[in-house]
Amino acid sequence: MNYPLLYCLAVAAALYHPVHALNLPGELNSGLSWQTRNPWQEYPGKKLYEFIDGEADIFVAYGFNTCFATTFSATSADTVYEIEIKIYDQQEPLQAFGLFRAIAEYDDKQSGIGTEAVVGNRYLYVYKGKYYLDIADRSQVVLTPDQFTGFAKAVVDKLPAEPRPPKALALLPDSLRIEKSERYHHNSFLARSFLRGFISARYRVGEDDVLGFVSVASDDQSAHQRMFADIQKQMECRSSKSGVLACDDRYFAVSDKRIFGVESTAPQSAKAVLDLLMQ
């Protein structure tokens, strides 16, 4: 018996997650009776570039794993409606959140679907757990808002994920924080590739707007000390007696498990937010 071959097949089976593992529906009833025009298709890894060439980079930048896609259709009073849907598995809720916040426009109407959603002109963006969804109305006759969001909710409710926000966001204090300003920076931050895995938010101190941020990539103390040393060297920072690095309008401090920082042209407001982050 070829045991190495059997072992490789077993490992491959464990790592492969077919479309059916998500129990993605072929039919939906949300006021209209929807059916998939074609079976769900999966586009894992680099195959995403074949599917949405020119648009894949932002998904990859936030930890893309695989994408499931199909088109649903429904008929009512001789009118055919079509909705195109793409479900992106971003591996972690924080990465799905980061992708959503990088794409969503808050001028659009917000919806109570999933963890967070926005509805625009014939499209809806939503994330729930590690999944980010792009849902588009491709009908010749536009669906009503209730029909469109009803379909989206029916799909999102079937995803095996909790709608809670990522736990890391709790590191950003609520006090003084500007609503919907939270972001996640997976691969780089402040135009520096070595600054990976930061969450940020904007804070209002009087009339001053301050960017506050915290590292979340690792709990390894030595990793943070190395990154802190890189910040001082590569960003040409000055160190104060308290250990805070001053890099022009940016200030950094390090604790056992985190790097904290702020960016502001107002030093007193910057200090107030840095103290708030480190409490």
C-alpha positions in Angstrom: 0.0 0.0 0.0 1.3 3.5 -0.9 1.1 5.2 2.5 2.8 8.4 1.5 0.2 8.8 -1.3 -2.6 8.1 1.1 -1.2 10.6 3.6 -1.0 13.3 0.9 -4.6 12.6 -0.2 -5.8 12.9 3.4 -4.0 16.2 3.9 -5.4 17.6 0.7 -8.9 16.5 1.7 -8.5 18.2 5.0 -7.4 21.5 3.5 -9.9 21.5 0.6 -13.1 23.4 1.5 -15.7 22.8 -1.3 -18.5 25.2 -2.0 -20.9 22.8 -0.2 -19.0 23.2 3.0 -20.7 26.6 3.3 -24.1 25.1 2.5 -24.6 27.9 0.0 -28.2 27.9 -1.2 -29.4 27.1 -4.7 -32.8 28.5 -3.9 -34.0 31.4 -1.7 -37.4 32.9 -0.8 -37.3 36.5 0.3 -40.6 37.7 -1.2 -39.5 36.6 -4.6 -38.5 33.0 -5.4 -34.8 33.0 -6.3 -32.8 30.3 -8.0 -29.2 30.1 -9.1 -28.9 30.3 -12.9 -25.7 28.2 -12.7 -24.0 26.3 -9.9 -21.8 28.2 -7.4 -18.2 28.6 -8.7 -15.2 28.8 -6.5 -12.1 30.9 -7.2 -9.4 30.1 -4.6 -6.0 31.8 -4.3 -4.5 33.1 -7.6 -7.6 32.0 -9.5 -9.2 35.2 -8.3 -7.1 37.2 -10.8 -8.7 35.1 -13.6 -12.1 36.0 -12.2 -11.8 39.7 -11.4 -8.5 40.7 -13.0 -7.5 44.2 -12.1 -9.6 44.2 -8.9 -8.1 41.3 -7.0 -5.2 43.1 -5.3 -7.2 44.7 -2.6 -8.7 41.4 -1.6 -5.3 39.7 -1.5 -4.0 42.6 0.6 -6.5 41.7 3.3 -5.7 38.0 3.5 -7.9 36.6 0.7 -8.5 32.8 0.8 -11.2 31.9 -1.7 -14.3 33.4 -3.5 -17.7 31.8 -4.2 -19.8 33.4 -6.9 -23.1 32.9 -8.8 -26.1 34.7 -10.2 -29.6 34.3 -8.9 -32.7 35.0 -11.0 -36.4 35.4 -10.1 -39.5 36.2 -12.2 -42.5 38.3 -11.2 -45.3 39.4 -13.5 -43.2 38.5 -16.6 -40.3 40.6 -15.3 -37.0 38.8 -14.8 -34.7 39.9 -12.0 -31.0 39.0 -11.6 -28.6 39.4 -8.7 -24.9 38.7 -8.9 -23.2 37.7 -5.7 -19.6 37.2 -4.7 -18.7 35.8 -1.3 -15.0 36.4 -0.3 -13.5 34.3 2.5 -10.8 36.6 4.1 -9.7 34.0 6.7 -10.2 36.2 9.7 -13.0 38.6 10.8 -10.5 41.5 11.3 -9.4 41.1 7.7 -12.9 41.0 6.4 -13.6 44.2 8.5 -10.5 45.9 7.0 -11.5 45.1 3.5 -15.1 46.3 4.1 -13.9 49.6 5.6 -11.4 50.1 2.7 -14.3 49.7 0.1 -17.5 51.0 1.8 -18.6 54.6 1.3 -20.5 55.9 4.3 -22.4 58.4 2.1 -24.3 55.3 1.1 -27.3 54.1 3.1 -26.3 51.8 6.0 -28.2 48.6 6.6 -28.6 46.3 9.6 -27.5 43.2 7.6 -24.6 41.1 8.9 -22.0 42.8 11.0 -22.1 45.9 8.9 -23.4 46.8 5.5 -23.9 49.7 3.1 -26.4 49.9 0.3 -25.7 52.0 -2.8 -27.2 52.4 -6.3 -27.8 48.7 -7.2 -25.1 47.3 -5.0 -24.7 46.2 -1.4 -21.5 45.6 0.5 -21.6 43.6 3.7 -19.3 41.6 6.0 -20.1 39.0 8.6 -17.4 37.2 10.5 -14.6 36.4 8.0 -16.8 36.8 5.0 -17.1 39.9 2.8 -20.0 40.0 0.2 -20.4 42.0 -3.0 -24.0 41.8 -4.1 -25.2 43.6 -7.3 -28.6 44.1 -8.9 -28.1 43.2 -12.6 -31.8 43.4 -13.5 -33.1 45.4 -16.4 -35.9 46.6 -14.1 -34.4 47.8 -10.8 -35.5 45.8 -7.7 -37.2 47.8 -4.9 -34.9 48.5 -1.9 -36.9 46.0 0.2 -36.6 43.3 -2.5 -32.8 43.9 -2.8 -32.0 44.0 0.9 -34.4 41.1 1.6 -32.4 38.9 -0.8 -29.1 40.1 0.8 -30.3 39.3 4.3 -31.5 35.9 3.3 -28.0 35.0 2.0 -26.0 36.6 4.8 -28.1 34.8 7.5 -27.1 31.5 6.1 -23.3 32.1 6.5 -21.7 30.2 9.4 -20.4 33.2 11.2 -21.3 35.4 14.2 -22.1 39.0 13.4 -20.0 40.4 16.3 -17.3 43.0 15.3 -13.7 41.8 15.5 -12.4 41.6 19.1 -9.3 43.7 18.3 -11.5 46.8 17.9 -12.0 46.9 21.7 -8.4 48.2 21.9 -9.6 51.5 20.5 -11.2 53.5 23.3 -14.7 54.8 22.7 -14.1 58.1 24.3 -13.5 61.0 21.8 -13.5 58.5 18.9 -15.1 59.6 15.6 -17.8 57.2 14.5 -17.0 54.8 11.6 -13.3 56.0 11.5 -11.9 52.7 12.5 -9.6 50.9 10.0 -7.4 47.9 9.8 -4.0 48.0 8.1 -3.0 44.4 7.3 0.1 44.6 5.1 1.4 48.2 5.6 0.7 51.4 7.5 1.8 55.0 7.2 3.4 54.1 3.9 5.8 51.7 5.7 5.8 48.0 4.8 7.3 47.0 8.1 4.4 48.4 10.0 2.0 45.5 9.6 -1.1 44.6 11.5 -2.3 48.0 13.0 -5.8 49.2 13.8 -6.5 52.9 13.8 -9.3 55.4 14.4 -9.6 59.2 14.4 -10.2 61.1 17.6 -11.6 64.6 18.2 -9.9 66.6 20.9 -11.4 70.1 20.9 -10.9 71.3 17.4 -8.1 68.9 16.7 -8.3 65.7 14.6 -5.9 63.0 15.9 -5.2 59.6 14.3 -4.6 57.0 17.0 -3.4 53.5 16.3 -2.4 50.2 18.0 -0.5 47.1 16.8 -2.5 43.9 16.8 -0.4 41.6 14.6 1.3 39.8 17.5 1.4 39.4 21.3 5.2 38.7 21.1 7.0 41.2 23.2 10.3 40.7 21.4 8.6 41.3 18.0 7.2 44.6 19.2 10.6 45.7 20.6 12.2 44.9 17.2 9.5 46.9 15.4 9.9 49.7 17.8 13.6 49.8 17.0 12.9 49.8 13.3 10.5 52.7 13.8 13.2 54.7 15.6 15.8 53.9 12.9 13.9 54.1 9.7 11.6 57.0 10.6 14.4 59.1 12.2 12.7 59.6 15.5 13.8 61.3 18.7 13.4 59.5 22.0 12.1 61.3 25.1 12.9 60.5 28.7 9.5 58.7 29.0 10.5 56.4 26.1 8.1 58.0 23.6 9.4 58.3 20.1 8.7 61.6 18.3 8.9 61.4 14.5 7.8 64.8 13.2 4.0 64.8 13.8 3.9 61.1 14.8 4.5 59.7 18.3 5.1 56.1 19.3 5.2 54.2 22.6 5.6 50.5 23.3 4.2 48.2 26.1 4.7 44.5 26.8 2.4 43.4 24.0 1.5 46.5 21.9 2.9 49.5 20.0 0.7 52.6 20.4 0.9 55.7 18.3 -0.7 58.9 17.2 -0.4 61.4 14.4 -1.3 65.1 14.9 0.1 68.6 14.3 -1.2 69.4 17.8 1.3 68.0 20.4 -1.0 68.4 23.4 -4.0 66.7 21.7 -1.6 64.0 20.4 -0.4 63.3 24.0 -4.0 63.2 25.3 -5.0 60.5 22.7 -1.7 58.5 23.3 -2.5 58.4 27.0 -6.1 57.4 26.3 -4.9 54.5 24.1 -2.4 53.2 26.7 -4.8 53.2 29.6 
